Amino acid sequence: DAMVIQNPRYQVTQFGKPVTLSCSQTLNHNVMYWYQQKSSQAPKLLFHYYDKDFNNEADTPDNFQSRRPNTSFCFLDIRSPGLGDAAMYLCATSSPREGFNEQFFGPGTRLTVL
Amino acid sequence: DQQVKQNSPSLSVQEGRISILNCDYTNSMFDYFLWYKKYPAEGPTFLISISSIKDKNEDGRFTVFLNKSAKHLSLHIVPSQPGDSAVYFCAASTPMDSSYKLIFGSGTRLLVRP
């Protein structure tokens, strides 16, 4: 089945220790998104890639970076995690060229910062 | 400044009855609205959507109603089933570059009692 895969599902890191979350997709969608969701809050868009073009949301902290080496993979790098970065991180894909507004989500990575 | 609001954090209904989940928005430029369903430990999955030029869309037991003058939409589930118990997110779509941005509400947790 075509899908969005996120690894790891659970990640524990120490305060200030860089961490990388990964996302892969078999849908061949050209747009990939990263969202942050804190407990009982709405998912918040951090940035997205349209093909290789990176688009950062204005309020995304510089501490968050992303890489997309190819169509299938996208990474979220947190350079110096703080306690406030503990959250669920969701990756999503879409294919606007096909006329869909729908985004397809992975299961998420829950990040704990000690 | 929340552009999409789900004011009821939780809802409990009896199996077989109607579930009505509500969502309000502030931006009249949103062109599409979507509902996502999220089970624990899974990513949100697309449920149903409606274009801003329509006032109703139906898919099986799920119907979404849009009241543009009130900037309000609702999701009706009839009849409700225990398997419908999940968190439901309302999202509004707005164009950005060549793709779409989704702005989510904070979700409503639905419990369907057997």
Interface residues (C-beta under 8 A of the other chain):
Chain A: V4 Q6 R9 V31 S40 Q41 A42 P43 K44 L45 H48 Y50 D53 N55 L90 A92 S94 P96 N101 E102 Q103 F104 F105 G106 P107 G108
Chain B: Q2 V4 P9 Y32 L34 Y36 A41 E42 G43 P44 T45 F46 S49 F89 S93 M96 D97 S98 S99 Y100 K101 L102 I103 F104 G105 S106 G107
